[in-house]
């Protein structure tokens, strides 16, 4: 069921813009001596306080996008697929290649994947109402996974959809086909199982309630384990990375 956004959502959005959250796009260009995992986790905790966990989406969504990143030896390939929400037909897709500067560090995926994702989102002509992100939202030890971090950067609604559980415990599945994920006495997401497939792990990214995030993810599942926008973005990114590997 659709939740009417609370009155303070607009105020929160304005505060986000006021504090210049779009400047977060200027992430570290390289992994240098000034960086530490401890500092990055402290940053995640600070930014997590600015994640809007209420539904700001329109009742009728027109376009939904999926974003994913694939890798070659030297490059990060960002891909985005924008679909019509009702028909789930492809409206637009783009890719972007950037040099990979940040290593893979568990719990710090956003530092590695936001640069190629921002590069590809900037190419879009169609503006999605919501982005499905191949990663965690607040279902993260520091409550700021890739989906939440990206949502703050682009100031857009995002939903985290992951294929594995990063933290927390999965409870019992209800009659609607999902089970709460609990961490430190807080519900941080939901395991969603559909068509008898292995569950996906859905969580709030930014500007969406958990109820709406589950609704959107379930609506977009069409026979694959992943929702269609993410399935398409994954295929596009993987194909582009395969072609790029020949020249890297």
N, C-alpha and C positions, 0 to 999 in steps of 0.2 A: 504494500500500500504506500502511496506517495505521501511524504511528510511535507507539510507546509513549512518553508524556512522560517526560523525564528527571527524576530526583529533585529537582533544584534548581529546577524550574519553580514549585512551590508556594512555595518560599522566595523566589523572585524576585517572585511575585505579592504575597506578604505584605510584602516590602520596598517594593514600589510603593505599597501602601496606607499603609504606615507613613510614607512620605515625602509623603503627602497629594497624590497626583497628581490626585485628583478636583478639587482646587482650581484646576486648569488651566481649568476651565469659566469662570473669571473672566478671560476674555480682554479685551484692550483694547476699550473701548466706542466709542472714536473714534480717528481717525487724527490725533494731536496732535504738537506740536513735540518731545515727549520720545521719540518713536518713531524708529527708524532701521532700514533694511534690514539693516545690518551687525549690529546688536544682535539682530534677529530670527533671523538665520542662526546667530549664536552660541548662541542659545537652542535652536534646532533641533538643533545638534550635541550640546549637553548632554543634551537629552531623548532623542536617538537611542540613547544608551548604555543607556537603560532599556527599550528595546523588547525584548520576549521573542520570539526567533526560533525557539523550539521549539514543538512541537505540544502544546497543552493541551486540545484539544477531545476530547469523548467519541467513542468509536468509532462510535456510532450517533447521528447528528445528527437532531434532530426538527424544528427550525425554523431557517430561514435568512432573513435580511432584506437588502433592498437600500435604500440611502439615496442621495438625489440632491437637488440644490438648483437652483431656477430663479429668475429675477430679473425684476422689473418696474423701473420707473424709480427707485423709492424703497425697494422691499421685497425681502427674500430669502424665498423659499418653500421650506421644508424638507419633504421627503416621505419616508416610509418604507413599504415593503411587506413584510410578513412572510408567507412561504410555507411550506407543509409541504414538508419536504426531499425526501421520496420522490415525492410526486405533483406537486410544484411548483404546487399549487393555492393561491389566495390565502386567507389566514387572517385577516389584519387589515391595514388601511392607515390612515395618519394624515397630516395636513399641519399645518404651523405657519408663521405669518408673523411675521417680525421686521423692524425697520427696518435697512437696510443701512448700516453705519457704516464698513466697511473697504473700501478700493478693491481692484481686481484688480491684484495684483503677482505676476508669474511667480515660482514657487518658494515663495510664501507663501499659497497657496490656503486652507490650513487656518484661517488667521486670519480669513478672510472667511466660510468655510462652516461652521465648528464651531458658532457661535451658533444658526443656524436648525436645524442637525441635532440639537443637544442639546435644543432646544425641542420638536422632534417626537418624539424618542426617549422623552422623559419622559411622553408621552401614551400609550405602548403598554401594553396589558394583557397581551399575549403577550410573553414574554421569549425572544428568539432565541438560539440557541447561537452564531451567528456573523453578523457584518455584512459584506456586500459593499459596498464604498464606491466611488463613481464618482470615482476619483482614484488617485494613486500611494500606495504604501506606502513601503518603503525604497528603491524604484527612483527615487531623488531625490538630487540633488547633495549634500544635507546629511543624507540617510538618514532624513528625517522628513517624508514627504508627508502629505496629508490623512488617509489611512487609518491611518497609524501614530499620528499626533497624536490622532485621535479614539479609537483603541484605548486609549491611555494615559489619556485623560480619562474614559472610561466604564468602564475596567478590564474590557474584553470582547474576545474574539477578533475581529479584523478582517482583511479581505483587500482589497488594493488592486486595482482593475480599471480600467484606463485605455484610451482609444481612440487615444492617441498616445504616442510615446516621449519622455520628458523628458530622459533622459541615458543614456549607455552605447551599446554596440553589440550588435546581435542576431547570434548565431552561427548555425550550421547547424541546421535542423530535424531532430529525431530521428524514429524510427519511431512514437513515441507522439504526434507532432503538435505538439511544442513545441520552442522553441529558447531557449537561455540568453541572458540579457542581462548583459553584463559591463561594469563600470565600474571603472577603477583597479584592475584585476586581481582584482576581487571579483564573484561572481555575485550580482546584486541582484534578479533577477526572471526572468520567462519570457514570450516571445511565444507565444501559444496560438492556433492556427488550427484551426477546425473547420467542417465542411460546406462547405469551399472558400471561406469568407468571409475578409475582411481580418482579420489577427490582432488580438487584444486583448493588453494588456500587464499581466500578473499579477505581483503582488509581495506579500511578507509585509507585513501591516499590524502586527499585534500578536498574540502568543500562538498563532501558527500557523507551521508549517514551510512552506517553499516547496513541497515535495512535496504537502502537504495543501491548500495554497492552490490549486494547479493542479487537484488532484482535485475540489475543491468547485466551482471555476469551470466546469470541463468538464462536471460533472454537471448544472449549472444551465442550460447552453446548450440551447435548444430551437428551433432554426430562425432565431433572430435572432443578430446579431453579439454583442450583450451577453447575459450571463446573465439569466434571466427575472426574478429579484428586482430587478435594476437596470433592466431594460426597463420593468417595471411602475412602479417608483418614478419613472423619468424621465417617463413618460406622465402620471402623477398630478401631479407637480410642474409640468409644462408646462401642463396644463389649468388648474390652480389659478392659475398666474401669468397666464395669458391672461385669466381672469375678473377677477383682481385689477387688471390693467392698466386696466380700464375705470373704476376708482375712484381709482387713484393719480394 
